[in-house]
Amino acid sequence: MRGKEGLSMLEILVCMMIFTIMATGVAAVNSFPRRAALTLEDRMKASLAMERKLDELRGQDVTSLTDGTKTETVPSLTGGTLTYVITTPDVARPDWKEVYVSIEWTGRRGSKLTQDAISSLYNG
């Protein structure tokens, strides 16, 4: 007797399922670098906003800076809020201030992301 030629319908369905699973995995792996690049772009925007604020504060006379917390929006980031806290660590040295800068924004996938930095300012 002669054997069957070709593939049965069940064999074709199994092959299609295996191909679909593999294609989904490949698509997921290929989308990872794009998501990482977008997140990195947001982190760079956050770093630039913080650096701009620190440069602005560095350009002022340190003794004119008052202690306290201030908040402003960052339009380049979705829901971006920049908060900075100015303190005088040593009351005997009003020409020395510490600045804590924090920025929070909504990431591309809806999660809250933050980045912060601290810097000392002094009249020198």
C-alpha atoms as one frame of an Amber mdcrd trajectory, in Angstrom:
protein
   0.000   0.000   0.000   1.085   3.435  -0.764   1.600   6.061   2.084  -0.258
   9.361   2.411   1.069  12.278   0.471   1.005  15.864   1.745   0.070  17.216
   5.162  -3.159  16.737   7.057  -5.210  19.663   8.264  -4.114  19.015  11.868
  -0.452  19.159  10.910  -0.993  22.450   9.094  -2.779  23.964  12.125   0.039
  22.878  14.451   2.622  24.440  12.121   0.626  27.671  11.948   0.403  27.853
  15.759   4.131  27.307  16.149   4.823  30.004  13.556   2.419  32.429  15.295
   4.068  31.899  18.681   7.526  32.418  17.196   6.445  35.537  15.282   4.927
  37.043  18.449   8.178  36.461  20.323  10.241  38.045  17.575   7.916  41.073
  17.452   8.171  41.522  21.226  11.964  41.353  21.131  12.090  43.857  18.278
   9.879  46.380  20.119  12.121  46.431  23.213  14.866  48.678  21.744  12.271
  51.236  20.631  10.691  51.389  24.090  14.135  51.699  25.658  15.029  54.535
  23.274  11.817  56.419  24.112  12.442  56.034  27.846  16.006  57.238  27.381
  14.734  60.249  25.434  12.440  61.169  28.355  15.301  60.743  30.845  17.501
  63.035  28.730  14.732  65.672  28.666  14.441  65.387  32.447  18.205  65.758
  32.896  18.245  68.822  30.642  15.387  70.445  32.571  17.172  69.847  35.879
  20.476  71.143  34.508  18.759  74.279  33.154  17.277  74.974  36.579  20.627
  74.467  38.322  22.348  76.740  35.773  19.686  79.381  36.377  20.277  79.190
  40.137  24.072  79.209  39.677  23.751  82.465  37.743  22.224  84.242  40.738
  23.861  85.684  43.834  23.622  82.820  46.333  22.817  85.117  49.276  19.703
  86.296  47.409  18.301  82.743  47.219  15.721  82.073  49.918  15.311  78.705
  51.582  12.183  76.788  50.641  10.488  74.529  48.139   9.375  75.649  44.705
   7.586  73.721  41.947   7.193  74.366  38.236   5.929  72.426  35.243   8.122
  70.930  32.535   6.247  71.156  29.214   8.664  68.870  27.346   7.587  65.881
  29.496   4.087  64.449  29.900   2.872  65.554  33.315   6.374  66.850  34.079
   6.828  68.581  37.424  10.148  69.961  38.614  10.549  70.577  42.350  13.592
  72.141  43.942  14.422  72.693  47.585  16.942  75.328  48.645  18.528  75.038
  52.093  21.314  76.742  54.002  23.339  73.938  55.620  25.401  76.302  57.793
  23.687  79.440  59.084  27.085  81.047  59.659  27.700  80.794  55.873  24.782
  82.466  54.028  26.884  82.395  50.843  26.551  78.574  50.706  23.307  76.841
  49.705  22.357  73.300  48.854  19.792  72.619  46.149  17.895  69.355  45.812
  16.205  69.084  42.398  13.644  66.406  41.607  11.608  65.886  38.463   8.617
  63.593  38.050   6.762  62.736  34.848   4.428  60.147  33.366   6.258  57.606
  31.237   5.084  56.386  27.845   3.477  53.329  29.429   1.639  55.349  32.080
   3.987  54.782  35.009   5.393  57.600  37.150   9.120  58.158  36.680  11.440
  60.326  38.760  14.960  61.633  38.585  16.791  63.779  41.126  20.061  65.545
  41.819  21.688  67.596  44.539  24.146  70.454  44.159  25.964  72.975  46.336
  25.986  76.622  45.379  28.311  79.244  46.805  29.665  82.668  45.959  33.238
  82.135  45.010
